[in-house]
Amino acid sequence: MRAILECRTLNKKYANLVALNNVNLTIERGKIIGLLGPNGSGKTTLIKLINGLLVPSSGEILIDGKKPGPETKRIVSYLPERTYLPDWMKVADAISFFEDFYSDFDKGKCMDMLKRLNLNPGMRLKNLSKGTKEKVQLILVMSRQADLYCLDEPIGGVDPAARDYILNTIISNYNENASVIISTHLIADIEKVLDEFIFIKDGNITVHASVDDVRSREGKSIDTLFREVFRC
Amino acid sequence: MWELDSERPVYIQLIEKLKADIISGYYKPGDKLPSVRELAAQALVNPNTMQKALSELERTGLIYTHRTSGRFITSDESIIRKLKEEAAVEQVREFTSSMKQLGFKPDQIIELVAKLLKDEGNQEV
């Protein structure tokens, strides 16, 4: 099957800054991939390019063989680091919003997951705790039948139990036709969920490998490897 | 509880845990296993990795897939007995190796084990 994401000598430059430098990357379907790197390494730039929120300076980025546009936005489900849902919205409003916007939104699945959280859909987002808000957002994003999920820091700033819940949700929604890109700092928590990981440093991809391959070759966790590679 | 350490490949640890569950009788011969996705969600690991572990167990005959109804533990008790023996031998090897490193001779080791087991037996009574 065709790779879900392909980047070919992808560059993104700003006046004084190279955000992405000659990125070559292929992501196959059915994988959960970690996008790992320090702040400012280019992770969010790459995710925004995937979602058509930025345009490449040069090179190509293809989602399911197509350039970013309305057709690819239909098959990519994006969880940004900071929510774009207004605080005054009730959970029910957010659900209707997703329903209106996305034809692949599975309302039944969404309601199921929210029910298990004992969440009243009448609650306003601003009255939810941070952890609960994160869970709600993830549920909305994962309730779409997308081919590529881009999750930017999905477990940041929440307690360990909530992290486990979020990882459980990601795993339970897995299907072999779709891939999930998780961009995060919290490597130790997620590495056993990943098929592969990518190290990105100053806009360059330095490693793209399988978690288990690295563990058996190096006898280290990806977290340990990260600390070595990105030592300050 | 799936306690996985971070330095060793995940799939190897999953195989070990599933084997341990079979040996302990948590999964009995002929029992149906949960789906790959359920197991992966329980262990909080990637479903592909869980699949890899299950395939390996299938290869060695510990589990088999029934075309429509899912995965089952083998009903062949001799296979499970052999698994138990292998695990036991491994434990004994590790133990005797450590004891030898501490300077104990074989008959001292046997004496010590016999005494400790007897004491434990007495305590339980």
Chai-1 contact restraints between the chains, C-beta under 6 A:
chainA,res_idxA,chainB,res_idxB,connection_type,confidence,min_distance_angstrom,max_distance_angstrom,comment,restraint_id
A,I32,B,N46,contact,1.0,0.0,6.0,A-B,restraint_1
A,L167,B,L44,contact,1.0,0.0,6.0,A-B,restraint_2
A,N168,B,A41,contact,1.0,0.0,6.0,A-B,restraint_3
A,I171,B,A40,contact,1.0,0.0,6.0,A-B,restraint_4
A,I171,B,A41,contact,1.0,0.0,6.0,A-B,restraint_5
A,S172,B,A41,contact,1.0,0.0,6.0,A-B,restraint_6
A,Y174,B,P47,contact,1.0,0.0,6.0,A-B,restraint_7
A,K192,B,L4,contact,1.0,0.0,6.0,A-B,restraint_8
A,K192,B,V10,contact,1.0,0.0,6.0,A-B,restraint_9
A,K192,B,V45,contact,1.0,0.0,6.0,A-B,restraint_10
A,V193,B,N46,contact,1.0,0.0,6.0,A-B,restraint_11
A,D195,B,N46,contact,1.0,0.0,6.0,A-B,restraint_12
A,D195,B,N48,contact,1.0,0.0,6.0,A-B,restraint_13
A,D212,B,P9,contact,1.0,0.0,6.0,A-B,restraint_14
A,D212,B,V10,contact,1.0,0.0,6.0,A-B,restraint_15
A,D212,B,Y11,contact,1.0,0.0,6.0,A-B,restraint_16
A,R215,B,R8,contact,1.0,0.0,6.0,A-B,restraint_17
A,R215,B,P9,contact,1.0,0.0,6.0,A-B,restraint_18
A,S216,B,P9,contact,1.0,0.0,6.0,A-B,restraint_19
A,G219,B,E7,contact,1.0,0.0,6.0,A-B,restraint_20
A,K220,B,E7,contact,1.0,0.0,6.0,A-B,restraint_21
A,S221,B,S6,contact,1.0,0.0,6.0,A-B,restraint_22
A,S221,B,E7,contact,1.0,0.0,6.0,A-B,restraint_23
